[in-house]
Amino acid sequence: MSKSSPTESPEAATPGALPPELEAAWLNPFLAWLANERRYSAHTVRNYRHAFVDFFHWLSNSGLEAKPFDELTRREMRDYVVEAQRRYDRRTLHLHVSGLRSFFRYWVTRKRMLRNPLTGIPLPRLPKRLPKFLTESQMRSLLTGPQRLLENETISPEQCWRDRVIMELLYGAGLRVSELCQLRFSHLDSTGTTARVIGKGNKERICPLGEVGAAVLKRWRTDFVGPQSREAFILARKNGEAIKPREVQLLLKRYLALADLPADITPHKLRHSYATHLLNAGADLRLVQELLGHANLSTTQVYTHVSVARLKEVHRQAHPRS
């Protein structure tokens, strides 16, 4: 059996599970590296795990479970992609293959595999999809939600200001929801107007909080949090643990309904809105890339398409020749 053989006992595989030796020797070290070294979110780590489990079950169903990973042929990998297309939409397929490519690259760099079997395997083209975002007027309506509920005595002052902090930092600083949840007081500068954020790939960036965001955070800290250790989470539960992204998602849905906005708007779409509004106002693309923490400019450029689409719409509505 080759050193890159996935498992010595394929018969151990059962639906929904992996052979224990495969999980311990191959999958768990990779997932630990993603979480601890690359600082990927728990959501991404879970998705990569699901991609690998799905792939291994396909290997088992195809009679390939005992074949070393780096001996899988181009034809076999193309068969996997074709079969997966019947079960997943194109975007999910791309995410699965991305996870598997990362898994194989990890073990190639550690000399446990000689080659990545997915190298050069074509995938179906993704449909072009522009990021969904809120207009500036929609954002203003959304951000006034906590104050409106406070005035109606529906929520307490503490909850009002906490919710304001959450939405102001998601939109005003362009934070990912995972970054927001993990933000500590020690990450703020001495003036409380910028935050040092550790993003994807363990990359650090400085995020201005915005005048309103900084003021709301100061009020929240002064009136409701009180003296805290510098290492305390800014948005903590009563037991001191960081709030969870799911809590933020549910909170946002409440204010979306209050503002009569689509329920499918997620915290990440507030980040889309942040980037789009910056570019619409004339911000430099590379500056926006730095603010968002994107490794590649091409990732940020999608927001220019949003801006151009908006310009075209304005032209269509206003120009007599359109």
N, C-alpha and C positions, 0 to 999 in steps of 0.2 A: 504494500500500500504506500503510495507516494506521501511525502510530508504534507502535500496540499490536499489530501483526500478529506472531504468534509466529515465523514463519519465512518467508523469501523463497523457499526452495527445498524444498517439502515432500517432493519425491521423494528427498531425502537420508535420510529416516527409514527405519530398518531395525528389525526386531524386536529388542527388548532394547537399542536405542540411540536417541539423540536426534540431530537435525541439529546439527553442531558450532556453528553460529552461534546456534542457539536456546539451547544449553547455556551458551555463553559470555556471551551478552547478557542472558539472562533468568534461567536457573536458578542459575548459579554465584554471582552477586552476592547472591541471596536466601539461599542456603545459607551463604555466608560471613557474612552478617549474623546468621543464626541461631546460628552457632558462636561468632563473635567478639564480637558485641554483646549478643545475648540469652543467650549461654553455654548453649545447649541441648546436651544430651549427643550424642555421636557416634551413638548408637542412634536418637535422635529425628531428627537430621539425615538419617540414612540412610533412615528411614521416610518423611520428607517428600519426599526425592528419589524414592523408589519411587512415592509417590502421584502425583507430577507426571509421571513417565515413563508410568505406567499411564494417566493422563488424556490425555496427548498421543497415545498409541497409539489410544485410543478416538476422539479427534478425527480421526486419520488414517483409521481404519476407517470413520468416518462421513462422510468427505469434507469435514471442517471444519478441516483442519489449517492452511489459509491464512487463515482468518477471524480478524480481530483478537479478542483475548480479551474485550475489553469490549463487543463486538458480539454475543457469544453470547447467545441468547435464553433466556428462562425455560423455554420448552418444551425446548430443546436440553439445558439443564442438568438438567432433570427426567429426560430420556431417559438421560443419563449415570448418574444415581443409580439409576434402575430397572435398567439393564443391569449396573451394578456389583453390585447385590444378588444377581444370579445367580452371581457369582464369589466374593463375600466374605461373611463373616458380618456381622451388624449392627455389632458393635464395631469391626471392621476398617474397615468402610465409614465410620463416624463419624470414625475417625482419619484416613483418607484425605481426607475432605471438610474436616476441620479443617486439615490441611496445605495444601490448595488455597486455602481461605479466607485463610490467613495469607499465602500467596504473592500472591494478588490484592490484599490489603490493603497489602502492602509496596509494590507498584507503583502503587497508587492514591495513597498518601501521597507518592510521589515524582513524581507528576503524569505518569506514563507511561501510565496508564489513567484513564478517566473514571469508571468504576464497577466494583464487584465483582459479577460475574455470578452468584455463588452466594448473594448476599444474599436472604434470604426463601425459599430453596429448602428444603422440608421433608424431613426424614429419618425413616426408620422408628424407632419408639420402642425404646429400649434396654431389655432385660430388667433388672430390679433384681437387682443382685448385690452382696452384702455382701463386704467385704474378708476374705480368708482370713488367719487368725492362729493362733498357738500359745497354748495355755494357759500359765499361770505354771509349772505343774509340768513341762510339756513343755519350756519354755524352760530350766528348771533342768537337766533331763536333757541338753539339747543343749549347754549352756554348759560342762558338766563333761567333755565329750568329749576335748578336748586333754589334760587332766590324766590321764584314764584311759589314753590312748594312751602318754603319757609313762611312766606307772607300768608299763605292759606293755613298755616299751622299743621301742615301734613307731615313735616319732618322737623327734627330738632335743629337748633343752630349748629351744633357740632356736626351733624350729618350733612347739613347744607354746605358748610365750609370744606368738609372732607371731599364731598362730591365735586365741589368747585375746583379743588386742587387737582383731582384726578383728571377732569376734562380739560382744564387749562394747561396741564403739563402734556397731555396727549396731543393737543392741538397747538398750544403755544410754543412747545419745545420740540415737537415732532418725535416724541419718544415711542418706542415699541412698548406694548403693554407689559412684556416681561421685564424691560428696563425700568419702567415705572414702578412695578411691584418690588423690585430689588433696590430701589434708590434709598440711600441712607443719608443721614444728616452730614456725615463726613464727606459726602460727595459734593456738597455745596461749597462755593467759594465764600470768602469772608463777608462779602456783601449780600449773599443769598440771591444773586441775580443770574448765576450760571451754575451748571452742574457738570461734574465729570462722570461720564457714562461709559460703562463697559458693555459694548455691543457684541454682535455676532463675530465669531472668530477671535474673541478676546481682544477686539480692537477698542481702543479708548478714544473718545472724542469729547470736546467741550460743547455743551448745548446752552445757549442763552435761553432763559426761561420766559423772556418777554416781560414788559413792564407790568402788565396785569397779572401774569402768572406769578411773578416774584412777590407782588403785593398780596395776592390771595394766599400764597404759601406762608408769608410772614404772619398774616393774621391767624391762619390755622395753627401755626407753631406757637404763637404768643398766647392766644386765648384758649386753646383746646388741648394742646400737647403738653406744654410746660417743659420744665427742665428734663432733658433726656441725654443718655449717652450719645456721643458722636456716632457710634456704630449702630444706633437704633434705626430701624426702618422708618422712613417718613410716613408711610401709610401702613401702620401695623394694626394687627388685631389686639384684643385686650390682653392676650397672653404674650404679646411681643413679637409673634411671628408675622412675616410679611403677608399681606393680602394676596389672594390668588387671582390669576388672570380671569378665571371664570366669574369671580365676584365683580370684577370690573365690567365684564361683558353684560352681566345681568343688570347692573346699575345703569349702564348706557341704554339698554333697551327701555328702561322706565322713562328716561328723558326723551328718547326718540318718540315714544308714544305721546308724551306730553306736548312735543313740538309738532306732532302730526307728520313725522318723517318716516321713511321706509325702515321697517324693522330689521332688514338685512344689513344695515350699516354696522360695521364692527369697529372696535377700537383702532384697528390698523387703518381703516378708511379715514379716520381723523388725521392720521399721519399723511395719507394721500392728500387730504385737503390742505394740510400745512405746506407740503411741497408745491402743490399746484398754485396756491395763493401767493407763495413767494415768487414763483416764476412769472405769474401773471402781473405782479407788481414790478417786474424788471430785475429780479435777483439774478446774479451770475450763476450759470449752471454748475460750475465747479465748486462754488461756494455752497450751493444746495447739496451737492454730492457730499461735501465734508460735513455739513450739518446733519445729514441723514445717516452718515457712517457707511455709505456704499463703497464697496471695494472697487467696483468698475463703474466708469462713467456711463456705460450703456444702460445700467440699471436705472440711473437717474434720468436718462434721456427720454424714458417713456412719458415723463410728466410734460416734456415739451410738446409731445403729440397731443396731450390733453389741452395745453394752452393754445396750440394751433387750431384744434377742433373748436375751441371756444371762440377764437378770433373769426373763424369761418362762419360760425353761427351768428355772431354779431353782424358781420358783413352781410350775410343773407337777409337778416331782418331789417337792416338799416339802409343798405345801399340801393338806390333806384334801379341799378342795372343787375342786381343779383337775382 
